[in-house]
């Protein structure tokens, strides 16, 4: 792969990340606002992406805004919020055509940045408030989103697992917000919080693509200048000692049970064992050749699916499985046995080498996509660590069986959550 060049420019109020590349036919601009994950602001931050897509001062309706994007050679814009560890991130993405492929003389990067500035800094409303009709409508949209979580039983079960596992930790908070907060949010107080966010959030701006002779730094300074302040936020990771494993069983009108387990890895992106955690997860439950898939699903036919994933900035590993409610105890025991097998070293050097290659290939696939590459680079900001994708890949290739065993020593089962059918299985 070609080396990834990332130039980081620390400016007044933001960090600018320039990633020149002639690989793509588009230019990607991504703006990330980061703040601590807090109960008092989580619903407002969840609502803001809905509001900001509905119109600007210059394009006062969603339709006019979409037309402006289409007129700019089919520019694509998205905005959403997510939690990463104990941080709440609002991400705005704009993908525009590469000037080199256009016959028009339009300065597309300049026009796109002007439009991005409109969306983020000049929403429809007045100087003191958002548009009231838009806020009321989008509150209903968010309410429907919150209400619909229960319809996706896999997502619901994972949410409930985290509720129980991360009590009194910021990571417990629902990134889509809370319905009970919506009534108190109005066009004025939401705008007040939005202005606070613009001033206080840590802001990172990524520009990736064939940047040519454009003076990107000057253009960004024009459209994103902020007063210089110290906005470097701590990146806390709350860890817990496990006294007793929590076991939660809930019943709903479902046919397929959802058995989810939560482990504390006590390993985050900045930990030297992080590359080994990636390989550990691959052998345990990350791929179709993993222990979970081969044993829980294939060998014992106890699961419709069985897999695992880890949270890079919180130090958690989750197991997901869909099972027949009557198989709860047996499936749970076999999942736990697979983890114990990992911790005792019941895997071969060949499995380690094969899984390392699969992890590297998966990583390369992520880097192949502009937005995936930027997300990989943003891990460094979240972890306050400087490590290039090439360096991380080299560390993955260097992982040995002993490193994976060290990961196993860190893992502790925290919570078992089972969503079963009404009248289905229980702990007894």
Residue, then its C-alpha position, 0 to 999 in steps of 0.5 A: x500500500x502507498x504510505x498515508x501522508x497526514x499533515x496536522x496543522x494546529x490552528x486557532x480553535x481547530x486541528x486541520x488534517x490534510x491527507x493528499x492522495x490521487x487515489x480517489x475520484x472524490x475529495x472528502x471533507x469531514x468535520x468532527x465536534x467532540x465533547x464529553x458524553x454527558x447525561x445533560x447534553x446527550x439528547x440535545x447533541x442527538x437532535x442537532x444533526x437532524x436540525x442542521x440538515x433542514x435548511x440554512x440562511x441561504x438555503x432555507x429548506x431541506x429541498x433547497x439545500x439538497x438542490x444546492x448539493x446536487x448543483x455542486x456536481x452531486x455533492x453528498x452530505x451526511x451528519x450524525x452523532x456517535x459515542x466513542x469511549x466516553x466521548x460524544x462525537x458529531x460528524x459532518x461529512x461532505x464528498x465532492x467531485x475531484x476538480x481534475x475530473x471536471x470541465x467546469x471552472x467552478x472552484x469546487x473545494x471552495x464552493x463546497x467549503x462555503x456550503x459546509x460553512x452554511x450548514x454548520x454555522x448558519x442554520x435556518x432561524x434567527x440570531x437567537x433561535x432555530x426555526x421553531x417548526x423545524x425543531x418541533x418536527x425533528x423532535x418527533x423524528x428523533x422520538x420515532x428513532x428512539x421508540x424504534x430501537x425496541x423493534x431491532x431486537x439485536x440493537x435493543x439487547x446490546x443497549x440493555x447489556x450496556x445499560x446493565x454493564x456500565x451503570x454510573x458510567x458515561x458509556x451507559x448513555x444512549x447516543x440517540x438521547x432520551x424521550x423524556x428530555x424532548x419536551x423541555x427542548x425548544x428552539x431557543x435553548x437548543x440554539x443556546x446549546x448549539x452555540x456552546x458546542x461551536x465554541x467549546x467542542x474540540x474540533x478536527x477537520x479532515x480533508x482527503x483527496x487530490x488537493x492540487x494547488x488549492x490553498x486549503x489551509x487558508x480556505x479552512x481558516x476563512x470558513x472555520x476560524x474560532x477564537x484560540x482556546x485550550x479545548x484539549x479534553x481529557x480522554x478518560x476511560x473508566x474501568x471497573x473491578x468485577x465483584x460478581x457477574x451480573x446476569x439479566x433475563x428479560x422477556x418480550x414477544x420474541x421467537x429468537x432469543x438474544x444472548x449477549x455477553x459483555x467482557x471488560x478487556x481493560x485494553x484501549x487503543x493506546x495500550x501496547x496490547x491493542x494489536x494483540x486484542x485485535x487478533x484475540x477477537x479475530x480468533x474468538x469471534x471476529x470471523x467465520x473461522x472463529x471459535x464462537x462461529x465454529x463451536x456455538x453455531x456449527x458444531x453444536x447448532x445452538x445459534x443462528x449467529x454468534x460473533x464478537x466485537x470490541x470497543x476500541x476506546x472503552x475497553x469492552x468486548x461484546x458477544x452477540x448470539x441469536x438462539x432458541x430460548x430453550x438453549x439459553x443455559x447450554x449456549x451461555x456455557x459454551x460461549x464462556x468455554x470458548x473464552x476460557x479456551x482462548x485464555x488457556x491458549x487452546x489455539x495454534x500458531x497457524x491460527x494466529x498467523x491466519x487470523x493476523x492476515x485476516x485482521x490486516x486484510x480487513x484493515x486494508x479494506x477499511x483504508x481503501x475507503x476515504x471515510x474509513x481511512x479518516x475514521x482510522x486516523x481519528x482514533x489517534x485523536x480519541x486516544x491521544x496517541x500518534x501511530x500511523x496506520x502503517x505502524x499499527x499494521x506492522x504491530x498486528x503482524x508482529x503479534x505472537x501467541x504469548x501476546x494473545x495470552x496476555x490479553x486473555x489475562x486482562x479479560x473479565x466477564x462482567x454481564x450476561x444479558x438474555x432477551x427471551x420469549x414470554x414464558x421462555x427460559x429463565x436463569x433457574 
